[in-house]
Structure formats: structure tokens, C-alpha cells
Amino acid sequence: MSRLSVCLAAGLCLAALSACGERPQPNRGTLDTAAYEGAKDAFVDAGWKVGDKNSWEQHLRARMQRGQNDYSRMP
């Protein structure tokens, strides 16, 4: 094999292996807070109050019965 083909093959191997690396992911919040205290933005449900555990649990129960419960949707 010629020197050019060896260099080309080595370059292709290095390019293929470079795709296997994982980039560091920044921390998007603290893990020491409860789930009902985490969201403080405009994308929360209308009746839910941030930090209210009872309201959080009620919304989870309602969401589960509205359509995320596969057992209730099966014929």
C-alpha cells in the first residue's frame, strides 16, 4: 500500500473514533430539592403552586387519570 492510502485510512479511523466521545453536560439545577419545589417558570400547570406538596400530588393524580394511565385506556 502506498503511504497516501495508509495516511488516509488512519485519518478515517481517527475521524470515526472522534464521534465516540461524550461531551460534558452542564448541571441544570440542584438535585437536593424536591420535585414539587423545582419548577419556577411559565410552563407549569395553571392551578399548581410552587412549593405546595399537596397541590403537586393532586395534579399528578389528575394527570394520571386523564390519559397517562394505560390500564384505564385499554378496552
C-alpha positions as CSV (number, residue, x, y, z in Angstrom):
1,M,0.0,0.0,0.0
2,S,1.1,3.5,-0.6
3,R,1.9,6.0,2.0
4,L,-1.1,8.1,1.0
5,S,-3.6,5.3,1.4
6,V,-2.2,4.4,4.9
7,C,-2.5,8.1,6.0
8,L,-6.0,8.2,4.6
9,A,-7.0,5.1,6.4
10,A,-5.5,6.3,9.6
11,G,-7.3,9.6,9.2
12,L,-10.7,7.9,8.6
13,C,-10.2,5.7,11.7
14,L,-9.4,8.8,13.8
15,A,-12.5,10.6,12.5
16,A,-14.7,7.7,13.2
17,L,-13.3,7.3,16.8
18,S,-13.8,11.0,17.5
19,A,-17.6,10.6,17.2
20,C,-17.5,8.2,20.2
21,G,-16.5,10.8,22.7
22,E,-19.0,12.3,25.2
23,R,-19.2,16.0,25.9
24,P,-19.5,17.2,29.5
25,Q,-23.1,18.2,30.3
26,P,-23.6,21.2,32.5
27,N,-25.6,20.8,35.7
28,R,-29.1,22.2,35.0
29,G,-30.2,22.5,38.6
30,T,-29.7,21.2,42.1
31,L,-30.6,17.7,43.0
32,D,-31.3,18.4,46.6
33,T,-34.7,20.0,46.1
34,A,-38.0,18.1,46.0
35,A,-39.8,17.7,42.7
36,Y,-42.6,20.0,43.7
37,E,-40.2,22.8,44.5
38,G,-38.2,22.7,41.3
39,A,-40.2,24.4,38.5
40,K,-40.4,28.2,38.7
41,D,-41.1,29.2,35.2
42,A,-44.1,29.9,32.9
43,F,-44.5,26.3,31.8
44,V,-46.2,25.0,34.9
45,D,-49.9,24.0,35.2
46,A,-52.3,26.8,35.9
47,G,-53.6,25.6,39.3
48,W,-50.3,24.4,40.7
49,K,-48.4,26.5,43.3
50,V,-44.7,26.2,43.5
51,G,-43.6,24.5,46.8
52,D,-47.1,23.2,47.6
53,K,-46.7,19.4,48.0
54,N,-50.5,18.7,48.3
55,S,-51.3,20.6,45.1
56,W,-48.4,18.8,43.4
57,E,-49.8,15.4,44.3
58,Q,-53.3,16.3,43.3
59,H,-52.1,17.4,39.9
60,L,-50.1,14.2,39.4
61,R,-53.2,12.1,40.3
62,A,-55.4,14.1,37.9
63,R,-52.8,13.8,35.1
64,M,-52.5,10.1,35.6
65,Q,-56.3,9.6,35.2
66,R,-56.6,12.0,32.3
67,G,-54.7,9.9,29.9
68,Q,-51.3,8.7,31.1
69,N,-52.8,5.6,32.7
70,D,-52.6,2.8,30.1
71,Y,-54.7,0.5,32.2
72,S,-57.7,2.8,32.2
73,R,-57.4,3.2,28.4
74,M,-57.4,-0.5,27.5
75,P,-60.6,-1.9,26.2
